[in-house]
Amino acid sequence: QEMLKYSKNCEGAEDLQEALTSILGILKAVNDSMHQIAITGYDGNLNELGKLLMQGSFNVWTDHKKGHTKVKDLARFKPMQRHLFLHEKAVLFCKKREENGEGYEKAPSYSYKHSLNMAAVGITENVKGDAKKFEIWYNAREEVYIVQAPTPEVKATWVNEIRKVLT
């Protein structure tokens, strides 16, 4: 990045940009893989979900049609911390576990909670009152997940990637 910064109009600047793009792609793939192998409790084969497109931590509120009213009301107010893994065929909701130990053992691990098949997912890009929130809904809004990203930019990236998968 530094070399590119000082080489804007020089010969080879395009090659530098290409190299940077490749390296950043490799870093993202390695980082995503390290998080993905830390998922525990998923019964199926993660490879069958297609390519891992994105992963990240979010606040998530649920609003389900079925279930007890009291639980539903409680769930609306208190967010859950969830780490989402967006694959081509499904989105996984996991709970990040605390990091213990030294060195490689200090890496986070994720307890699988549930997944949504992308074939039955829909999204609502804007949730009134918060530029960082969007909705992921399932089976014609039978299950609704209000997802709050850390920043509006992260939200936009996720919404765009989910839209690509859905189309």
C-alpha positions in Angstrom: 0.0 0.0 0.0 2.9 2.4 0.8 4.7 1.6 -2.4 1.5 2.2 -4.4 0.9 5.5 -2.5 4.2 6.8 -3.8 3.9 5.3 -7.3 0.6 6.7 -8.5 1.7 7.9 -12.0 4.8 5.6 -12.4 5.4 2.7 -14.7 4.3 -0.5 -12.9 1.6 1.2 -10.7 -1.0 -1.0 -12.3 1.0 -4.1 -11.5 1.4 -2.9 -7.9 -2.3 -2.4 -7.6 -2.9 -5.9 -9.0 -0.4 -7.4 -6.5 -2.1 -5.5 -3.6 -5.5 -6.7 -4.6 -4.2 -10.3 -4.8 -2.5 -10.1 -1.4 -5.6 -8.6 0.3 -7.7 -11.3 -1.3 -5.4 -14.0 0.1 -5.4 -12.4 3.6 -9.2 -12.3 3.6 -9.4 -15.9 2.6 -7.0 -17.0 5.3 -8.7 -14.9 7.9 -12.2 -16.2 6.9 -10.9 -19.8 7.0 -9.4 -19.4 10.4 -12.7 -18.2 11.8 -14.7 -20.9 9.9 -12.6 -23.8 11.3 -13.4 -22.5 14.8 -17.1 -23.2 14.4 -18.3 -26.0 16.8 -21.6 -27.8 17.0 -22.6 -27.7 13.3 -23.9 -31.1 12.3 -23.5 -30.9 8.5 -20.5 -30.3 6.3 -19.6 -26.6 6.0 -18.2 -27.2 2.5 -21.7 -28.1 1.3 -22.8 -24.5 2.0 -20.7 -23.1 -0.8 -18.0 -20.5 -0.6 -17.7 -18.4 2.6 -18.3 -14.9 1.4 -18.2 -12.8 4.6 -18.1 -13.2 8.3 -18.4 -10.7 11.2 -19.9 -9.8 14.6 -23.3 -8.1 15.0 -26.0 -7.3 17.5 -29.1 -9.4 16.6 -32.7 -9.1 17.7 -35.3 -11.7 16.8 -39.0 -11.4 16.1 -40.7 -14.7 15.4 -44.4 -15.3 14.6 -44.5 -18.5 16.5 -43.5 -18.9 20.1 -44.6 -17.4 23.4 -45.6 -13.8 23.5 -43.5 -13.0 26.6 -40.3 -14.5 25.1 -41.0 -12.6 21.9 -41.4 -9.3 23.8 -38.2 -9.9 25.7 -36.2 -10.8 22.6 -37.1 -7.6 20.9 -35.4 -5.4 23.5 -32.2 -7.2 24.4 -29.8 -7.9 21.5 -27.8 -11.1 21.2 -24.1 -10.9 20.2 -23.8 -13.1 17.1 -21.1 -13.9 14.7 -22.6 -14.4 11.2 -21.0 -16.4 8.4 -22.5 -15.7 5.0 -22.1 -18.6 2.6 -23.5 -18.9 -0.9 -26.2 -21.3 0.3 -26.8 -20.4 3.9 -26.1 -17.8 6.6 -24.9 -19.2 10.0 -25.6 -17.6 13.3 -23.0 -18.4 15.9 -22.1 -17.3 19.4 -18.5 -16.2 19.9 -16.8 -17.9 22.8 -14.2 -16.2 25.0 -10.6 -16.7 24.0 -8.5 -18.5 26.6 -5.0 -19.9 26.6 -1.8 -18.8 24.9 -0.8 -18.4 21.3 -2.9 -20.4 18.8 -5.2 -21.5 21.7 -6.2 -17.9 22.2 -8.1 -17.8 18.9 -11.8 -17.3 19.2 -14.3 -20.2 18.8 -17.9 -20.1 17.7 -20.8 -22.1 18.9 -23.2 -22.8 16.1 -26.8 -21.7 17.0 -28.8 -21.9 13.7 -28.7 -21.3 10.0 -31.0 -20.0 7.3 -31.1 -21.5 3.8 -30.4 -18.6 1.4 -33.2 -20.0 -0.9 -35.8 -18.8 1.7 -34.1 -15.6 2.9 -35.2 -12.0 2.2 -33.7 -8.7 3.3 -35.0 -5.3 4.2 -32.2 -2.8 3.8 -33.4 0.0 6.0 -34.8 -0.4 9.6 -36.2 3.0 10.7 -34.2 4.9 13.2 -30.8 3.3 12.7 -28.5 3.5 9.7 -26.6 0.5 10.9 -29.5 -2.0 11.0 -31.0 -4.2 8.4 -33.4 -7.2 8.5 -32.8 -10.8 7.4 -36.1 -12.6 7.2 -37.0 -16.2 6.6 -39.9 -18.1 5.1 -42.0 -15.0 4.3 -41.2 -13.2 7.5 -42.0 -16.2 9.8 -38.6 -15.5 11.4 -37.2 -11.9 11.4 -33.7 -11.1 12.5 -32.8 -7.4 13.0 -29.1 -7.2 12.5 -27.1 -4.2 13.6 -23.7 -3.7 12.0 -20.8 -1.9 13.8 -20.9 0.9 11.1 -23.1 2.0 8.2 -20.3 0.9 5.8 -20.2 -2.7 7.2 -24.0 -2.8 6.8 -23.8 -1.6 3.2 -21.2 -4.2 2.4 -23.3 -7.0 3.9 -26.5 -5.9 2.3 -24.8 -5.7 -1.1 -23.3 -9.2 -0.7 -26.6 -10.7 0.4 -28.4 -9.1 -2.5 -25.8 -10.7 -4.9 -26.4 -14.1 -3.4 -30.2 -13.7 -3.6 -30.1 -12.6 -7.3 
